[in-house]
Amino acid sequence: MTISRHRRLAAALTALVTLTVGAAGCSSKAKTDQDGAAGADGVKTGQGVDAKAIRLGVLTDMTGVYATLGKSVTQAQQLYVKQLNAKGGVCGRTVELTVRDHGYDPQKALAGYTELEPKVLGFPQFIGSPFVAAVKQRVDGQDKGLVMPQAWSASLLGSPYIRVIGTTYDIETINAVDFLLKEKGLRKGDKLGHVYFEGDYGENALTGSKYAAEKAGVTVVEQKIKPTDNDMSAQVAALKQAGVKAIVLSAGPRQAASLVGVAAAVKLTVPVIGNNSAYSPQLLATQAGPALEKMYYVATPSLPIGADAPAAKKLVADYRAAYPKDALDNGVVAGWSAAEVFGEAMKKACADKDLTREGVGKALRTLNALDGGFGMTHDFSDPKAPSSRQSVIYQPDKSVTGGARVVRGPEVSDAAKAFTPGG
């Protein structure tokens, strides 16, 4: 049933993108035919690039289920571009970002892609793995613009142009379950609850929890929800009745606050661990805050913004100077890291005298040991693999910058080392 519904969603999104992009096909093709022309500086250029500017697109969520994270991701990328331009840009060209808020709505997301695609070199941000998956065939077949999804579904692997930064959800969840097994008392014969969004994100994470559970002799108790489901009372009641000893959450911050808050209220005091997009430090100001600090953990593909690392400290200072009224969260790290990867690919493409879309994609594949200072070294040489298999586990803590302190990692579990993502 889960696979069937997922396929129907994918088919519907693919049909929608086909209808949406139909009218844009001719103009896009005409511009693509001009790719590869060298300018006076000897650099080949194409869509989104001229003698003065490099234009990039941002497809974010500032009003939907990931609104707080989307804002942080976007502002961090705007900060990166501002600093990049202050140093001369790329190839003597100013980098420009055009932002569209899709509010985690499929039609708005795909319409935003269709609008911006003919005008930009690529996308350093695209939130929503179902939406990215819906345009994957077009990206690979004709558009060939580099896309950095703020999504970690294994379904996005295999594309030379859509590149996942860090662990995919399945590997991240395997590492999360390993943490529960080694440090939080989960053991063979126990039941593990898993509350997850329907669709790419949740179902890919579920693949990971089932794999890890099978290896450990643990039974997974599933609770599937929709992104619009904000009250987790029914799910908590079902998991308590089932007698689970720990819970994995593959959803958003709102669901995390509800699930942990309700669990604490009904005395289901078991450890809960979420995937990287299932937390925002703003939750610590809610009624669920104390329970989150006691019961909740998060698996992420990088060190948190409050980490004791030079790169993190500099980013904190720079972000606070640029956005003094806004909270620091791990969306800042994710946004900065994606922009930096895109920037490094553009710099390499500039050195190769090829700022076309294919030139930037090729340049990225030469980056096999990229370290942005947040705990992981990333290898982009193989499009079929995530750039890293390591995860950091952190715990909410209002006394720490960014509301999170590291409790394990970065490291990769033995189970995750042996796992084939998307397999």
Phi, psi and chi 1 to 4 in degrees:
 res  aa     phi    psi   chi1   chi2   chi3   chi4
   1 MET       -  -43.8  178.7   66.9  176.7      -
   2 THR   -61.8  -47.1  -62.7      -      -      -
   3 ILE   -63.6  -40.9  -65.0  174.7      -      -
   4 SER   -61.9  -44.9  175.2      -      -      -
   5 ARG   -67.0  -38.3  -68.9 -173.9   66.2  176.7
   6 HIS   -61.2  -42.8  169.7   63.2      -      -
   7 ARG   -66.3  -37.2  -73.4  175.1  176.9  167.7
   8 ARG   -64.8  -40.6  -71.6 -159.8  -61.5  -89.2
   9 LEU   -62.9  -44.9  173.8   61.5      -      -
  10 ALA   -62.0  -41.3      -      -      -      -
  11 ALA   -65.3  -40.5      -      -      -      -
  12 ALA   -65.7  -42.2      -      -      -      -
  13 LEU   -65.8  -39.2  -75.0  168.7      -      -
  14 THR   -64.2  -42.2  -59.7      -      -      -
  15 ALA   -62.7  -40.0      -      -      -      -
  16 LEU   -64.5  -44.2  177.4   58.2      -      -
  17 VAL   -66.9  -32.8   75.6      -      -      -
  18 THR   -63.2  -43.8  -59.7      -      -      -
  19 LEU   -68.0  -40.2  -70.5  171.2      -      -
  20 THR   -66.9  -38.7  -53.7      -      -      -
  21 VAL   -89.6   -7.2  -55.7      -      -      -
  22 GLY   -55.6  -44.9      -      -      -      -
  23 ALA   -71.1  -20.1      -      -      -      -
  24 ALA   -91.1   -6.6      -      -      -      -
  25 GLY   -58.9  -44.3      -      -      -      -
  26 CYS   -66.2  -47.2  -66.3      -      -      -
  27 SER   -66.0  -36.8   60.5      -      -      -
  28 SER   -63.6  -42.5  179.1      -      -      -
  29 LYS   -63.6  -40.6 -178.6   64.8  166.4   63.8
  30 ALA   -61.6  -40.0      -      -      -      -
  31 LYS   -72.1  -35.7  -68.6 -170.7  177.4 -175.1
  32 THR   -61.7  -34.5  -58.3      -      -      -
  33 ASP   -62.8  -17.9  -75.1  -16.4      -      -
  34 GLN   -89.6   -5.6  -61.4  172.0   11.7      -
  35 ASP   -59.8  145.0  -80.2    2.6      -      -
  36 GLY    98.5   -4.6      -      -      -      -
  37 ALA   -75.4  128.9      -      -      -      -
  38 ALA   -87.0  138.4      -      -      -      -
  39 GLY   -88.0 -168.5      -      -      -      -
  40 ALA   -63.2  -25.7      -      -      -      -
  41 ASP   -88.6    4.5   57.7   -1.5      -      -
  42 GLY    80.1    6.9      -      -      -      -
  43 VAL   -94.5  126.7  177.2      -      -      -
  44 LYS   -69.9  138.2  -63.8  178.2 -177.8  178.2
  45 THR  -134.0  167.0   60.6      -      -      -
  46 GLY  -155.7 -142.6      -      -      -      -
  47 GLN   -59.3  134.6  -74.8  172.0  -98.5      -
  48 GLY    82.5   -1.3      -      -      -      -
  49 VAL  -132.4  131.6 -177.1      -      -      -
  50 ASP  -134.2 -165.3   58.6   29.0      -      -
  51 ALA   -69.1  -18.3      -      -      -      -
  52 LYS  -114.8  -26.2  -65.1 -177.2  178.1 -179.9
  53 ALA  -141.8  152.9      -      -      -      -
  54 ILE  -118.7  120.0  -60.3  172.6      -      -
  55 ARG  -104.3  130.3  -62.0  171.2 -176.7   85.3
  56 LEU  -122.5  151.9  -53.7  177.0      -      -
  57 GLY  -108.9  146.5      -      -      -      -
  58 VAL  -127.0  119.8  167.7      -      -      -
  59 LEU  -113.9  103.1  -62.8  169.2      -      -
  60 THR  -124.8  177.5 -168.3      -      -      -
  61 ASP  -125.5  105.5  174.6   11.9      -      -
  62 MET  -111.6   -2.6  -68.6 -170.9  178.7      -
  63 THR  -133.5    1.9   51.7      -      -      -
  64 GLY  -110.8 -148.0      -      -      -      -
  65 VAL   -64.2  -26.5   65.0      -      -      -
  66 TYR  -112.4   34.9  -65.3  114.8      -      -
  67 ALA   -58.9  -46.5      -      -      -      -
  68 THR   -66.5  -42.3   54.5      -      -      -
  69 LEU   -67.9  -41.1  -68.3  172.4      -      -
  70 GLY   -59.6  -39.5      -      -      -      -
  71 LYS   -64.4  -44.5 -179.4  179.7 -179.8 -177.9
  72 SER   -65.4  -44.6  -60.0      -      -      -
  73 VAL   -57.8  -46.6  170.9      -      -      -
  74 THR   -67.0  -45.7  -58.7      -      -      -
  75 GLN   -65.5  -35.1  -69.7 -174.1  163.4      -
  76 ALA   -64.8  -38.7      -      -      -      -
  77 GLN   -70.4  -36.4  -65.6 -167.6  -26.7      -
  78 GLN   -64.4  -37.3  -69.6  169.6  -31.7      -
  79 LEU   -65.0  -44.0  175.4   62.8      -      -
  80 TYR   -59.2  -46.0  174.0   83.6      -      -
  81 VAL   -64.9  -39.2  166.5      -      -      -
  82 LYS   -60.6  -45.0 -178.5  178.6  179.8 -179.1
  83 GLN   -69.3  -37.1  -68.0 -173.3    3.5      -
  84 LEU   -62.4  -44.4 -178.2   65.2      -      -
  85 ASN   -67.3  -32.2  -73.1  -25.5      -      -
  86 ALA   -65.4  -22.6      -      -      -      -
  87 LYS   -95.8    8.8  -63.5  175.7 -177.4  177.6
  88 GLY   108.9    1.7      -      -      -      -
  89 GLY    72.6 -147.3      -      -      -      -
  90 VAL  -124.9  123.7  175.0      -      -      -
  91 CYS    58.5   34.4 -103.5      -      -      -
  92 GLY    73.1   11.6      -      -      -      -
  93 ARG  -111.6  142.9  -66.0  162.0  170.1   83.3
  94 THR   -77.3  135.2  -60.5      -      -      -
  95 VAL   -92.5  130.8  178.6      -      -      -
  96 GLU  -122.1  138.0  -58.7  173.7   -1.7      -
  97 LEU  -108.3  133.0  -67.4 -177.2      -      -
  98 THR  -113.4  120.6  -59.4      -      -      -
  99 VAL  -105.3  135.2  179.1      -      -      -
 100 ARG  -128.8  128.6  -67.0  -69.2  180.0  -91.9
 101 ASP   -93.8  116.1  169.6   26.5      -      -
 102 HIS   -97.5   -6.4   58.1   56.5      -      -
 103 GLY    60.0   24.1      -      -      -      -
 104 TYR    57.4   37.2 -146.7   76.0      -      -
 105 ASP  -107.7  125.5  177.0  -87.0      -      -
 106 PRO   -56.6  -45.1  -24.2   33.4      -      -
 107 GLN   -64.6  -42.9  -70.7 -174.9  -40.6      -
 108 LYS   -67.1  -38.4  -69.4 -179.3  179.8  178.6
 109 ALA   -63.5  -46.7      -      -      -      -
 110 LEU   -73.5  -33.3  -60.8  178.3      -      -
 111 ALA   -66.2  -38.4      -      -      -      -
 112 GLY   -64.0  -41.0      -      -      -      -
 113 TYR   -63.1  -45.1  177.7   82.2      -      -
 114 THR   -62.1  -38.3  -59.7      -      -      -
 115 GLU   -67.0  -45.9  175.2 -155.2   -7.2      -
 116 LEU   -86.2  -30.0  -64.3 -176.6      -      -
 117 GLU   -50.3  -45.8 -177.8  -82.3  -36.9      -
 118 PRO   -69.2  -13.4  -16.4   31.6      -      -
 119 LYS  -104.0  -10.2  -54.0  173.1 -175.5  177.0
 120 VAL  -123.9  160.5  -60.4      -      -      -
 121 LEU   -73.3  -38.3  173.5   62.9      -      -
 122 GLY  -177.6 -167.8      -      -      -      -
 123 PHE  -129.8  106.7  -64.6   85.0      -      -
 124 PRO   -74.7   -4.7   26.1  -33.9      -      -
 125 GLN  -150.2  132.7 -179.5 -170.7  166.5      -
 126 PHE  -150.7  103.0 -165.7  162.6      -      -
 127 ILE   -81.9  134.8  -74.7 -178.7      -      -
 128 GLY   109.3   97.1      -      -      -      -
 129 SER   -61.1  -35.2   56.3      -      -      -
 130 PRO   -61.8  -35.0  -21.2   33.3      -      -
 131 PHE   -74.0  -40.8  -44.3  144.8      -      -
 132 VAL   -64.8  -42.0 -179.3      -      -      -
 133 ALA   -60.7  -33.7      -      -      -      -
 134 ALA   -68.1  -26.6      -      -      -      -
 135 VAL  -103.5    2.2  -60.3      -      -      -
 136 LYS   -57.4  -45.0 -174.9  173.6 -174.6  -72.6
 137 GLN   -62.9  -39.6 -175.0  174.6   -2.7      -
 138 ARG   -70.5  -40.6 -178.1 -176.7  167.4 -168.3
 139 VAL   -59.3  -47.2  171.0      -      -      -
 140 ASP   -71.2  -35.3  -70.2  -12.0      -      -
 141 GLY   -84.3  -39.6      -      -      -      -
 142 GLN  -135.5  -34.9   67.5 -177.3   65.4      -
 143 ASP   -77.0  -50.3  -63.7  -17.7      -      -
 144 LYS    58.4   28.8  -61.2 -178.4  178.4  178.6
 145 GLY   -93.5  137.0      -      -      -      -
 146 LEU   -63.7  130.5 -168.5   59.7      -      -
 147 VAL  -123.6  126.3  177.5      -      -      -
 148 MET  -106.5   94.8  -62.5  -69.3  178.1      -
 149 PRO   -72.0  138.1   25.5  -32.2      -      -
 150 GLN   -86.3   63.0  -70.3  -65.3  -50.6      -
 151 ALA  -160.8  149.7      -      -      -      -
 152 TRP  -131.0   32.2  -68.1  -95.2      -      -
 153 SER   -74.6  139.3  172.6      -      -      -
 154 ALA   -66.3  -17.3      -      -      -      -
 155 SER   -65.7  -17.5   68.1      -      -      -
 156 LEU   -87.3   -8.2  -57.5  177.8      -      -
 157 LEU   -72.2  157.1  -63.3  176.3      -      -
 158 GLY   100.5  -11.4      -      -      -      -
 159 SER   -93.4  134.3  167.6      -      -      -
 160 PRO   -68.9  -13.6  -14.3   28.7      -      -
 161 TYR  -116.4  -26.1  -55.8  102.2      -      -
 162 ILE   -98.4  109.2  -59.9  172.4      -      -
 163 ARG  -120.4  120.3  -57.6  -54.6  -55.6  -87.8
 164 VAL   -80.4  129.1  176.3      -      -      -
 165 ILE   -98.8  111.1  -57.7  175.7      -      -
 166 GLY    95.7 -167.0      -      -      -      -
 167 THR   -68.5  145.7   48.5      -      -      -
 168 THR   -76.9  163.1   45.2      -      -      -
 169 TYR   -58.4  -36.9  -68.0  125.0      -      -
 170 ASP   -65.1  -46.2   43.3   13.8      -      -
 171 ILE   -66.0  -42.4  -66.7  175.1      -      -
 172 GLU   -58.8  -40.2 -178.8  175.1   84.8      -
 173 THR   -71.5  -35.4  -53.0      -      -      -
 174 ILE   -60.0  -44.3  -65.8  168.6      -      -
 175 ASN   -63.7  -36.3  -71.4  -25.2      -      -
 176 ALA   -66.3  -44.1      -      -      -      -
 177 VAL   -66.0  -36.6  174.6      -      -      -
 178 ASP   -59.2  -39.4 -178.4   75.3      -      -
 179 PHE   -62.3  -43.0  170.6   73.6      -      -
 180 LEU   -63.4  -38.0  -64.8  174.0      -      -
 181 LEU   -70.1  -43.5  -71.1  163.2      -      -
 182 LYS   -86.8  -26.5  -69.3 -177.8  177.2  177.1
 183 GLU  -127.3  -10.3  -58.0 -169.9   29.9      -
 184 LYS  -125.6   18.0  -68.6  -62.8  155.6 -175.6
 185 GLY    84.3    1.0      -      -      -      -
 186 LEU   -68.8  135.4 -173.8   67.1      -      -
 187 ARG  -143.8  170.5   56.3  178.2   58.4   90.7
 188 LYS   -53.1  134.7 -176.2  176.6 -179.0  179.2
 189 GLY    93.2  -14.0      -      -      -      -
 190 ASP   -77.0  166.5  -75.0  -14.4      -      -
 191 LYS  -106.8  135.9  -67.8 -178.9  179.2  178.5
 192 LEU  -116.2  118.6  171.4   67.0      -      -
 193 GLY   -77.8  146.4      -      -      -      -
 194 HIS  -140.1  110.9 -165.7  156.9      -      -
 195 VAL  -100.0  124.6 -179.6      -      -      -
 196 TYR  -146.3  148.1   62.9   96.3      -      -
 197 PHE   -66.8  139.2  -82.7  164.1      -      -
 198 GLU   -65.5  149.6   62.9 -179.7    6.3      -
 199 GLY   104.6 -173.4      -      -      -      -
 200 ASP   -51.0  -51.8  -96.7    5.9      -      -
 201 TYR   -59.6  -62.7  163.3   23.0      -      -
 202 GLY   -63.4  -40.3      -      -      -      -
 203 GLU   -72.7  -31.5  -70.8  166.2   21.7      -
 204 ASN   -69.3  -39.7 -173.8 -138.1      -      -
 205 ALA   -63.5  -39.2      -      -      -      -
 206 LEU   -61.7  -37.3 -178.9   65.7      -      -
 207 THR   -56.4  -42.3  -62.6      -      -      -
 208 GLY   -66.9  -43.6      -      -      -      -
 209 SER   -67.3  -36.9   66.7      -      -      -
 210 LYS   -66.3  -40.5  -75.6 -175.5  171.1 -179.4
 211 TYR   -62.7  -50.0  175.4   87.4      -      -
 212 ALA   -64.2  -39.9      -      -      -      -
 213 ALA   -65.2  -41.1      -      -      -      -
 214 GLU   -63.0  -42.1 -178.0 -179.9    2.3      -
 215 LYS   -62.4  -32.1  -65.5  -71.1 -175.7 -177.2
 216 ALA   -97.9   -2.9      -      -      -      -
 217 GLY    74.3   31.9      -      -      -      -
 218 VAL  -109.2  147.7  171.8      -      -      -
 219 THR  -101.6  131.5  -58.7      -      -      -
 220 VAL   -92.6  129.1  176.1      -      -      -
 221 VAL  -105.5  111.4 -179.6      -      -      -
 222 GLU   -87.4  142.3  -59.2  178.1   30.4      -
 223 GLN  -138.1  101.6  -69.2  -71.8  -51.1      -
 224 LYS   -89.2  136.8 -178.7  165.3   63.0  174.8
 225 ILE  -133.1  170.0   60.6  174.3      -      -
 226 LYS  -102.2  156.1  -63.0  178.3  179.9  178.5
 227 PRO   -59.4  -20.3  -27.0   36.0      -      -
 228 THR   -86.9   -5.7   51.3      -      -      -
 229 ASP   -83.8  111.9  -65.4  -23.2      -      -
 230 ASN  -106.7  -18.8  -66.8  -33.9      -      -
 231 ASP   -99.8  114.8 -176.7   -3.8      -      -
 232 MET   -96.9   18.0  -61.9  -67.4  102.2      -
 233 SER   -59.6  -45.0  -61.9      -      -      -
 234 ALA   -65.9  -38.8      -      -      -      -
 235 GLN   -67.9  -41.4  -72.4   72.8   27.6      -
 236 VAL   -64.2  -42.1  169.6      -      -      -
 237 ALA   -60.7  -42.0      -      -      -      -
 238 ALA   -66.9  -39.9      -      -      -      -
 239 LEU   -71.6  -35.2  -65.8  176.7      -      -
 240 LYS   -65.7  -42.8 -176.5  177.7 -177.8 -179.5
 241 GLN   -63.2  -34.8 -175.5  173.9    5.2      -
 242 ALA   -73.8  -16.9      -      -      -      -
 243 GLY    78.2   37.1      -      -      -      -
 244 VAL   -69.0  148.9  -57.9      -      -      -
 245 LYS  -101.9   -9.2  -60.6  -59.9 -177.3 -178.2
 246 ALA  -164.3  163.6      -      -      -      -
 247 ILE  -136.7  136.7  -59.5  170.8      -      -
 248 VAL  -103.9  137.4  174.1      -      -      -
 249 LEU  -122.1  118.9  176.0   67.9      -      -
 250 SER  -118.0   78.5  -55.5      -      -      -
 251 ALA  -151.3 -148.1      -      -      -      -
 252 GLY  -112.2  177.9      -      -      -      -
 253 PRO   -58.7  -38.4  -25.9   35.5      -      -
 254 ARG   -62.1  -42.2  -64.5  172.1 -174.3  172.4
 255 GLN   -67.3  -34.8  -69.8   76.2   22.0      -
 256 ALA   -62.4  -46.8      -      -      -      -
 257 ALA   -61.4  -44.0      -      -      -      -
 258 SER   -66.5  -48.5  177.2      -      -      -
 259 LEU   -61.8  -49.5 -172.6  145.6      -      -
 260 VAL   -68.2  -40.7  175.2      -      -      -
 261 GLY   -63.0  -44.6      -      -      -      -
 262 VAL   -67.7  -42.6  171.9      -      -      -
 263 ALA   -58.4  -44.2      -      -      -      -
 264 ALA   -63.4  -39.5      -      -      -      -
 265 ALA   -65.6  -33.6      -      -      -      -
 266 VAL   -99.0   14.8  -58.5      -      -      -
 267 LYS    65.5   27.5  -52.0  -59.5 -177.1 -175.3
 268 LEU   -91.5   74.0 -179.3   60.3      -      -
 269 THR   -90.4   69.1   52.7      -      -      -
 270 VAL  -113.0  155.8  -60.4      -      -      -
 271 PRO   -65.4  138.5   22.2  -31.6      -      -
 272 VAL  -121.2  131.6 -178.3      -      -      -
 273 ILE  -127.2  132.7 -169.9  163.3      -      -
 274 GLY  -109.5  159.1      -      -      -      -
 275 ASN   -72.2  173.4  -72.4   99.8      -      -
 276 ASN   -62.0  -26.8   68.7   77.6      -      -
 277 SER   -94.9   11.8   52.5      -      -      -
 278 ALA  -103.2   32.2      -      -      -      -
 279 TYR  -156.5  143.9  175.9   66.8      -      -
 280 SER  -142.8  135.4  169.9      -      -      -
 281 PRO   -63.0  -17.6   21.6  -33.0      -      -
 282 GLN   -60.6  -21.3  -71.3   87.2  -20.4      -
 283 LEU   -65.1  -24.7  -61.4 -179.9      -      -
 284 LEU   -68.0  -16.9  -64.7  178.1      -      -
 285 ALA   -88.9   -2.8      -      -      -      -
 286 THR   -90.9  176.2   69.5      -      -      -
 287 GLN   -62.7  -24.4  -70.5 -177.0  -26.3      -
 288 ALA   -80.4   -6.3      -      -      -      -
 289 GLY   -51.2  -53.7      -      -      -      -
 290 PRO   -59.6  -39.4  -27.1   37.1      -      -
 291 ALA   -67.2  -38.1      -      -      -      -
 292 LEU   -61.6  -40.8  -72.1  165.3      -      -
 293 GLU   -68.4  -24.1  -71.8 -171.2  -67.5      -
 294 LYS   -92.7  -38.1  -68.4  179.1 -179.4  178.9
 295 MET  -113.6  -14.5  -62.8  168.8   52.9      -
 296 TYR  -107.7  144.1 -165.5   48.9      -      -
 297 TYR  -137.4  158.8  -57.4   87.3      -      -
 298 VAL  -136.9  134.8 -174.9      -      -      -
 299 ALA   -98.7  131.1      -      -      -      -
 300 THR  -137.5  160.5   74.9      -      -      -
 301 PRO   -88.3   12.7   29.7  -31.9      -      -
 302 SER  -161.6  167.8   72.9      -      -      -
 303 LEU   -62.6  150.5  -69.8  171.5      -      -
 304 PRO   -74.3  169.0   27.5  -34.4      -      -
 305 ILE   -62.7  -27.0 -174.2   66.9      -      -
 306 GLY   -92.0   13.8      -      -      -      -
 307 ALA   -65.5  153.6      -      -      -      -
 308 ASP   -85.1   71.9 -175.4   17.5      -      -
 309 ALA  -140.9  142.7      -      -      -      -
 310 PRO   -54.1  -43.0  -27.0   35.5      -      -
 311 ALA   -63.0  -40.7      -      -      -      -
 312 ALA   -66.8  -43.5      -      -      -      -
 313 LYS   -63.7  -40.0  -68.7  179.2  178.5  179.5
 314 LYS   -66.3  -42.0 -176.8  178.6 -173.7  -55.8
 315 LEU   -64.8  -39.1 -177.3   54.1      -      -
 316 VAL   -59.1  -48.9  165.8      -      -      -
 317 ALA   -62.9  -44.9      -      -      -      -
 318 ASP   -67.1  -41.2  -68.3  -10.7      -      -
 319 TYR   -68.5  -41.2 -167.3   85.2      -      -
 320 ARG   -64.0  -36.3  -80.7  178.7  169.0  164.9
 321 ALA   -67.8  -37.0      -      -      -      -
 322 ALA   -80.3  -36.2      -      -      -      -
 323 TYR  -133.1   70.0  -50.7  104.3      -      -
 324 PRO   -64.5  -20.3   21.9  -32.7      -      -
 325 LYS   -94.7   -4.7  -63.9 -178.4  179.2 -179.7
 326 ASP  -104.3  145.7  -66.8  -41.2      -      -
 327 ALA   -71.9  150.6      -      -      -      -
 328 LEU   -91.6  130.9  -74.9  156.7      -      -
 329 ASP  -146.8 -178.2   57.7   34.4      -      -
 330 ASN   -76.6   -7.7  -76.7  -27.3      -      -
 331 GLY   -62.1  -30.4      -      -      -      -
 332 VAL   -63.7  -45.3  177.1      -      -      -
 333 VAL   -64.6  -45.9  176.9      -      -      -
 334 ALA   -62.8  -43.8      -      -      -      -
 335 GLY   -66.4  -45.9      -      -      -      -
 336 TRP   -60.7  -45.7  178.6  -86.5      -      -
 337 SER   -62.5  -42.8  -62.7      -      -      -
 338 ALA   -65.6  -42.1      -      -      -      -
 339 ALA   -63.9  -38.6      -      -      -      -
 340 GLU   -66.3  -42.3 -174.1  174.2   46.4      -
 341 VAL   -61.0  -45.7  170.1      -      -      -
 342 PHE   -61.9  -41.4 -153.6  112.7      -      -
 343 GLY   -63.3  -42.7      -      -      -      -
 344 GLU   -64.2  -37.1  -69.2  -58.2  -49.8      -
 345 ALA   -64.8  -40.8      -      -      -      -
 346 MET   -65.8  -39.6  -70.6 -167.8  -63.9      -
 347 LYS   -63.4  -42.2  -67.9  175.0 -174.2  176.9
 348 LYS   -65.8  -40.6  179.3   62.1  168.0   61.2
 349 ALA   -63.2  -36.9      -      -      -      -
 350 CYS   -62.8  -44.8  171.3      -      -      -
 351 ALA   -61.9  -30.7      -      -      -      -
 352 ASP   -85.9    1.8  -65.1  -21.0      -      -
 353 LYS    61.2   35.6  -60.1  -68.2 -174.7 -179.6
 354 ASP  -144.7   90.4 -171.6   -5.8      -      -
 355 LEU   -97.3   26.5  -86.9  173.6      -      -
 356 THR   -77.3  169.7   63.5      -      -      -
 357 ARG   -60.2  -45.1  -70.8  178.0  172.3 -178.7
 358 GLU   -66.3  -33.7  -69.5 -169.9  -22.1      -
 359 GLY   -65.6  -39.9      -      -      -      -
 360 VAL   -69.9  -40.3  174.5      -      -      -
 361 GLY   -61.7  -42.0      -      -      -      -
 362 LYS   -65.1  -40.2 -179.2  179.5  178.9 -178.8
 363 ALA   -62.5  -40.0      -      -      -      -
 364 LEU   -60.5  -37.8  179.3   65.2      -      -
 365 ARG   -69.3  -10.1  -67.7 -168.6  -69.4  -82.6
 366 THR   -88.6   -9.1   68.5      -      -      -
 367 LEU   -88.1   97.4  -56.2  179.1      -      -
 368 ASN  -113.8    5.9   57.6   13.4      -      -
 369 ALA  -153.2   54.2      -      -      -      -
 370 LEU   -88.8  121.7 -175.4   60.8      -      -
 371 ASP  -121.7  110.5 -177.2   -2.9      -      -
 372 GLY   -90.3    3.3      -      -      -      -
 373 GLY    93.1   10.7      -      -      -      -
 374 PHE  -114.8   35.0  -73.9   91.3      -      -
 375 GLY    98.1  -23.2      -      -      -      -
 376 MET  -117.9  147.8  -82.6   65.1  166.1      -
 377 THR  -104.0  127.1  -61.7      -      -      -
 378 HIS  -105.5  137.4  -64.2  -85.6      -      -
 379 ASP  -119.0  112.2 -178.6   -5.2      -      -
 380 PHE  -103.5   16.4  -67.0   96.8      -      -
 381 SER   -74.0  -23.7   62.3      -      -      -
 382 ASP  -117.0  107.0 -176.7    2.8      -      -
 383 PRO   -62.4  -17.9  -23.1   34.5      -      -
 384 LYS   -83.0   -7.1  -64.6  179.8 -179.1  178.7
 385 ALA  -120.6  147.7      -      -      -      -
 386 PRO   -66.1  159.2   25.3  -33.1      -      -
 387 SER   -72.6  -15.3   67.0      -      -      -
 388 SER  -155.5  154.7  167.6      -      -      -
 389 ARG  -112.4    1.7  -73.4  176.9  178.6 -104.2
 390 GLN   -83.9  149.5  -68.1 -178.8  -55.1      -
 391 SER  -131.3  149.8  -63.8      -      -      -
 392 VAL  -105.6  137.6  171.2      -      -      -
 393 ILE  -107.2  126.3  -51.1  -63.1      -      -
 394 TYR  -128.2  164.9   66.8   71.4      -      -
 395 GLN  -124.1  137.1 -173.6  171.5   18.1      -
 396 PRO   -57.0  137.0  -27.6   36.8      -      -
 397 ASP  -157.5  110.4 -174.0  -21.5      -      -
 398 LYS   -70.6  -12.9   62.8 -176.5  177.2 -177.4
 399 SER   -83.5   -6.7   70.0      -      -      -
 400 VAL  -106.5  142.8  177.1      -      -      -
 401 THR   -54.4  126.8  -61.3      -      -      -
 402 GLY    84.0   -2.5      -      -      -      -
 403 GLY    71.7   27.7      -      -      -      -
 404 ALA  -154.5  135.3      -      -      -      -
 405 ARG  -120.0  141.9   60.8 -177.8  176.4   86.1
 406 VAL   -73.2  132.8  175.4      -      -      -
 407 VAL  -117.3  -14.6  -64.8      -      -      -
 408 ARG  -160.5  143.9 -170.1  174.9   88.4  159.9
 409 GLY    98.8 -176.3      -      -      -      -
 410 PRO   -69.9  137.8  -13.8   29.3      -      -
 411 GLU  -160.3  164.4   65.4 -178.6   76.2      -
 412 VAL  -120.4  134.3   55.1      -      -      -
 413 SER   -74.8  159.5   63.0      -      -      -
 414 ASP   -61.0  -38.0  -70.7  -21.6      -      -
 415 ALA   -63.5  -39.2      -      -      -      -
 416 ALA   -70.8  -32.1      -      -      -      -
 417 LYS   -61.6  -35.4  -70.1  176.8 -175.8  176.5
 418 ALA   -89.6   -4.7      -      -      -      -
 419 PHE   -88.7  140.6  178.5   76.5      -      -
 420 THR  -101.7  109.7  -58.3      -      -      -
 421 PRO   -62.9  137.5   21.2  -31.2      -      -
 422 GLY    78.6   -0.5      -      -      -      -
 423 GLY   -85.4      -      -      -      -      -
